[in-house]
Amino acid sequence: MLRFATNWTVELRRAWPPSGLCERRATEGRNMTSIGHKSSAGSTGSAIAGTSDSAARGESRRPRRNCTQPHGRPFISDCSSSRRSSPRRESGHRSLLRTSLLALVASALLLETGAHTVIPEPPVSTNWQPGLDSAKVSEPASVRRAPVVFESNVGQFASDVAFVARASSFSASFSASGVRMSGSGPGDGVIEMTFAGVRSEPTVSGEEILSSVTNYLLGNDPTAWRRGVPNFARIRYGQIYPGIDALFYATPDGALEYDFVLSPGADPSNIKIQFSSDHKLQLDSNGELVIAAGSGEIRHSAPIAYQRDAGMDTPVPSRFEIAASTVSYAIGPYDLSRELVIDPVLTYSSLVGGSGVDRAQSVAVDITGSAYVAGHTTSADFPVVTPIQGSNAGDTDIFVTKVNPGGTGVDFSTYIGGTSDDAAYALRLDSSGAPYIAGFTRSSDFPTVGAFQTSKAGAAGVADGFVAKLDPSGSTLSYSSYHGGSSEDIAIALAVDSSGSAYLTGFSYSTDFPMSSPMDSTFGGVYDAFATKVAASGASLVYSTYLGGASDDNGIGIDVDSSGNAYMTGYTFSTDFPTVSAIQPTRSPAGNDFFVSKLNSAGSALVYSTYLGGTGHDNGYAIDVDDSGNAYVAGMAQSPDFPTASPIQASNAGGVSDGVAFKINSSGTSLDYSTYFGGSADDEFHGIAVDSSGSAVITGWTTSTNFPVSNAIQKSNAGGSDATIVKLDVSGTSSTYSTYHGGTSSDRGQEVALDSGSAAYVVGETSSGASFPTKNPFQPEPGGSTDGFITKVPHLVAVKGSTVPGSLASVSAFDKSTGALIDYQCCNWSGSWSMALPPASCPGTGYKILLNARSGYQSRWYNLKPNWSTADCVSAPSSGNDMTLPASAGISGYVKDATTAADIDGAVVYAYRSSDGAFVGWSKSGGGGAGRYSLNLEGGVAYKLLANAASSNENRWHDSAWGYSDATPTTAPGAANFSLREAAIITGTATQSGLPLGGVLVSAYTSCGCTTPSNALSDGSGLYSVKVPSTSASGWTYRLRFIPPAGQTRWYMDSTGFGGAAELPAPSSGINQETPA
């Protein structure tokens, strides 16, 4: 089944000013420090500009030409010839609009000395996965995952196909008319994409030829064979729109991506992606694009964009727009010389599994950041690396997998088990990095080494608990032992102390469960919880005891402090469960309650023990203890009256169950906090870990569509049940972040661990297949119906503040040292804001915060500063970053078509302060009514306004001026209307010495020489595109001037002056000009 990952990434690199402008005084430096953000509920943005911020940020001023009109009058121009190389080696001032279809693909081809050969039936299997030893699945040693390459058509494909890219799960063909992608599985859809409104016959060419080739040896006629077919790393559709190329390429992990590369003056609104009419297109409530295809769907996250220049990033509003079966991008105004990029949040997220059912149950992290995952699998092809046991010995076996610190691969991975069912529920590490695991086994031949119990005590099919220790390399068992009596016994949780002793809890149905120096040797009820300490050698028990009353009791979580005291949680139905110094000494009248018990280091007595619960069913699932002995507990509560203290959420939100989390003080006598956490359906917490500051990170799952999210990686439930990841602040009274994490089916978080830097590692299980969100995965593809997953979330802390008035269009946080945008939040209506950011301390590090106001108020940097260079530093974590924003005065008006008087929506109106030309804000027409725009500006100040229309209309300064110097200022508050004529495009190529030349300034003048309607820069291919009023609408013809970065100025055709230049109607194409060196 071909599926696509859940996001498109969108990037832009363009040159400022916007299309139709070369409007900046030759003597000025560029003063822009930020650009506005468009909120989803309105069309107004604003930005604060300083007068010399570029120097303060370490930006170098670029040399500028003395750009003049024919009569010698200077106009404002950014005519720099400097270049910036893009990550894809694009040269010149260019824009990059990147759309990434992250196909989860694999390929199995026979490699032959740098070539791959296509034969009718490849004699290889295609079930290889990253980290899987090929010898273990009976594949030839030559079979490896091949990179996705682009093969040119030399007669092996249909004549209209220019290139083909293939992988095991999809194929794509590229022709001048568009792209066709199809999956390899039954029910896979065919996706046909064309670029609507393209110029006729765009060229399709290969770039970056590779050393590999493809041989086609098909049929028995050697003359029809094709040998040495060239492979390319990428292909380019040249000039599909004026000044715009499309670039297709593959990422190292097999993802197919394509970029739109925009030249200066090129208009991104021209880009329109046409899908087949049988594909249903829709935007969900979060702005995500959903495309139905076959039995699946393509889901693209709403674009989040920002610009980068000299280490300074600025967010740019962007969204998808749909018209019938066509998708386009709505991009807010931006500095056209700066890069637009996407900054994802997850460090990595990967699937773990084979073709059966795989469940990741437990995780631990060593001092290097390597993550160890344990669980159980029914897969015969679970990926193994240097295994202790290379194959599944029964129906279900344990797996233990070590993931390297970067999350890019597996250091070791092994099965452990016998000929029946075996499962691991817990994994912990000792100080040397040796993994310990615990769970149950029904196998009479479960591997034992140095065991304190060498054989299974129960009958066939009856489970015993087990505990095992692997050496740090994962290559051998240091010890392994059964632990159980004659009935069903299961070890569920595990802890390891500094000396290497292991602590176990779980439940036992056995009246003869192994005892050693027990606190309670009497079995009560149907099953009891137990607590066991295993000596560091694994050869003996230090203590082992029942823990329970006359009814049913289950131990599910355990931890140990530095003194060897064991802390346990679970649930109990017993009314006589042992309590000591209890917060809640009796069980609630109905159902079952949490228990939390602290057992002394000898295992001989309880230090404290308490119930905690209400009138429903309440279960404790996980416990962690900080260095001070405070216990943090997570679980679920069905009770409407579960005990709370300083809660984030004081009551059940309406579902069957909610997650609950609480903190018990070190003496066990009171709750520091206790809270529900959930939505209106079912929610449970299953794992908890606390960092050195006392902040708890929790994971679990939810079926709620209104689970409380904040600073979320994933804001909505993608379907069925999703895993959840929540971080509470130190007080437990608010969440630093709270997020869904899942795909379209069932996903559950089981456990979380923290590394030394407090990054969170979450494991669980997913049935969502390719729709589960992955990032930099070592296993990108689903193996079977249910896979394990591991996800790493970086250490984040809360930065909080508020504004008066209580409404913001957006909040942006920038790294003080690098200028990189770290977080961006849109549409904050309350005025109180909170961001989750990596820790940083002023003055050395820290953040600068930009608060973009909504209607009626001005935007400001913290703390009430006008620009980046003067903004105060903000530390993380911090709170109280409060501001009262100054009121604004509005300039508003209408943008209309000069011929028809029709309202024009989507035109961007830019405001520049008249006194110094600083850019201060923008608004998009149509947001406040048909054709209407509204700017929020400082009152009593004069501004010059530019209307940058869609491609069908001209760009114009107010009042009908062609340049900044001629524009009529408007004082706020005030009104300014625009009447824009029909536009047309003049295109061509600039050359020097017969070769295409980028960076050539092309200016179009009316034939009277009295106006300068438009300017553009040629791109790296020498192509330019100038938008001017059409000849049919204006009656004007045009003369073009070409100023190269170095060399002689020329007018079209080959004239050295205005008088000898040829007159051109608009539109015109093929207007090519050589500029002598």
Beta strands, then each sheet from edge to edge (+ up, - down):
strand 1: 12-13
strand 2: 44-46
strand 3: 95-101
strand 4: 108-112
strand 5: 115-118
strand 6: 143-145
strand 7: 150-152
strand 8: 161-167
strand 9: 170-175
strand 10: 178-183
strand 11: 190-195
strand 12: 203-216
strand 13: 226-241
strand 14: 244-250
strand 15: 256-262
strand 16: 272-275
strand 17: 281-283
strand 18: 289-293
strand 19: 296-300
strand 20: 305-309
strand 21: 312-316
strand 22: 318-323
strand 23: 326-331
strand 24: 339-341
strand 25: 348-352
strand 26: 358-365
strand 27: 371-377
strand 28: 397-403
strand 29: 410-416
strand 30: 422-429
strand 31: 435-441
strand 32: 464-470
strand 33: 477-483
strand 34: 489-496
strand 35: 502-508
strand 36: 528-534
strand 37: 541-547
strand 38: 553-560
strand 39: 566-572
strand 40: 593-599
strand 41: 606-612
strand 42: 618-625
strand 43: 631-637
strand 44: 658-664
strand 45: 671-677
strand 46: 683-690
strand 47: 696-702
strand 48: 722-728
strand 49: 735-741
strand 50: 747-754
strand 51: 760-766
strand 52: 787-793
strand 53: 797-804
strand 54: 808-815
strand 55: 821-828
strand 56: 832-837
strand 57: 847-853
strand 58: 860-861
strand 59: 878-884
strand 60: 889-897
strand 61: 908-913
strand 62: 919-924
strand 63: 932-937
strand 64: 942-948
strand 65: 956-957
strand 66: 970-971
strand 67: 974-975
strand 68: 978-980
strand 69: 983-992
strand 70: 995-996
strand 71: 1001-1006
strand 72: 1014-1017
strand 73: 1023-1029
strand 74: 1038-1043
strand 75: 1050-1051
strand 76: 1073-1074
sheet 1: 1+ 24- 20+ 21-
sheet 2: 2+ 62- 61+ 64- 65+
sheet 3: 2+ 62- 61+ 64- 66+
sheet 4: 3+ 15- 14+ 13- 7+ 8- 9+ 10- 11+ 16- 23+ 22-
sheet 5: 3+ 15- 14+ 13- 12+ 5+ 4- 6+
sheet 6: 17+ 18- 19+
sheet 7: 25+ 52- 51+ 50-
sheet 8: 26+ 27- 28+ 29-
sheet 9: 30+ 31- 32+ 33-
sheet 10: 34+ 35- 36+ 37-
sheet 11: 38+ 39- 40+ 41-
sheet 12: 42+ 43- 44+ 45-
sheet 13: 46+ 47- 48+ 49-
sheet 14: 56+ 53- 59-
sheet 15: 55+ 54- 57+ 58-
sheet 16: 63+ 60- 67-
sheet 17: 63+ 60- 68-
sheet 18: 70+ 69- 73+
sheet 19: 70+ 69- 76-
sheet 20: 72+ 71- 74+ 75-
end
